[in-house]
Amino acid sequence: MTEQAGSARKEIGDVALATDADAGSAGVVATQYVTLAEPPAALQLESGETFGPITIAYETYGTLCEERDNAVLVCHALSGDAHVAGWREVGDKRPGWWDMLIGPGKALDTDKYLVICTNVIGGCSGSTGPASVNPSTGRPWGTTLPMITIADMVNAQALLLDQLRIDRLLAVIGGSMGGMQVLQLAVAHPERVHLAIAMATAARQPTQAIAFNEVGRQAIMADPHWRGGDYYGHKIPRNGLAVARMVGHITYLSDEAMQEKFGRRLRDIRDYSFSFSADFEVESYLRHQGLSFTERFDANTYLYITRAIDYFDIARGYRSLVDAFRETTARFLIMAFSSDWLHPPYQLKEIASALRATHKHVSYYEVDSRYGHDAFLLEREKMEGVISGFLHSGARTFGLCERRGS
Amino acid sequence: MARIDYQLLQDMVPEGATVLDLGCGDGELLAELIEKRHVRGSGVDISPSAVEACVARGLSVFHGDLDEGLADFDDGSFDVVILSFSLQQLHRPRLVVREMARVGKLVLVSFPNFAHWWARTQLFVLGRMPISKELPYQWYDTPNIHLCTIHDFRLVCQHEGLRVERELYLHSFEKPAPRLWRPNLTARIAIFAVTRGVPAATAPTNSVA
């Protein structure tokens, strides 16, 4: 993966690195943990069950100003976590998953804003999820964990905001499943946020996307090592999870980008092997992506989180999408990416149109990109202008402080 | 330098109206309308940098291609729809005018009048495609691909069943032309205020023919 002269080449599947390694970095950041929703104040889940206590892993970058109104909440997508920017330790190989946007002088400027990112509940990167221990049994929850929805994830984040004594966020921002959380927060907790930026997402999970998630789930559940979710302490359903990741990963790319990166090139062999080993580069790449994913991600979490994504419909309980947006008070920036075929621009336009029909302040912006759904993690130069402009003009309009760095 | 065409457009926009500015560029007109007439405004533009500039001004803006129509906008959803000096750059100007009248109750369109005597002179005498302050490009790199005259635009309105409420003329962006003899010949810039064919409840026609 060589660098082109003069500019950092964006590689499929890679997290975009900040082009300037030292300046603009959020630095070394430690994940923090807090336990909330201790019974009797347990969290009321959308499924009807109550759940608590809940541990939430989160990271913050920047500083809260005196008025406590310059906080920006970042919501992660399916396989993300709280480590959105900076380095876990000096010499860490890769920074946080959205490091390109977060840091001093970047789009989410940590000299101006306090940026917060949490691991969603149901996750496996520090927050309570299927791999966490159930305090009453002393054993991991596995699939006995209650079903979690996007609304539940957002309600848990609201608890954290209360804990941090942040009454109203300057902004909430996210892509894909993160974008769903943005919409959910703006609709269900309108008093908690001024500005909402949702990208590469949809108001309700589209049919094709449900279909792909189902294939991933079936792959995991068909793995003999899944044992109905009770695999902790035994072999994990590695192959099933790897296949799920392979499928998911393809949906994040684009035809054009894959063709350009891999073509029909063979791996280190001269000709077809006439066997089922990974002859093609793309096969080798996907196998590697799948297997390395199993090193850091929990199979049951994949089931829970894709389920939450598939259940997401912001209009559920309302007569229409327009109705769902009636009570929200936030200003919106809705962003689409031209080659994203998992959440094509028409799905984002649908959100923008529904918001406009209720006379909400909404802007729609389409990024021209070759990188497919993953583009929102890669197209720094094409995104940072509109995002920072939106945040800055919004902060000015609402008279919110933007702490100047020293 | 003060844009008189913006001032004239502004005068025709009711206070507090909902306004859609098509081809809004960096949002200068919209921002003025919001400040001076307290409108609730939105813009549409195809250029990413224009949309970025509008967002940075705190405007509500839609990144889109006008030639695809205004499918994302509901019937009669805006009091006023403005197309300021962009008509001639569209691939499908007639469709856009029709869509504007669907989406807006009042349509304001400004455009360069290609039948102005200076343009006619350049073509007739010099045999060259006209170049002027309003049409400053060479023929091979001009975005102005669908030029028209005042008479042409009146005809389009007629064919679309639209009613011309007012016509205003300018010598330039900075100089109005309040009374003109034979505007098709003497007006460089025209501003049309148009409504759907159903007779307007109030204003009589006062077009200066």
Interface residues (C-beta under 8 A of the other chain):
Chain A: L333 K349 A352 S353 R356 A357 H359 H361 V362 S363 Y364 Y365 E366 V367 D368 K382 G385 V386 G389 F390 H392 S393 G394 R396 T397
Chain B: T18 R40 S42 P48 V51 E52 A53 C54 V55 A56 R57 G58 L59 S60 V61 F62 H63 G64 D72 F73 D74 S77
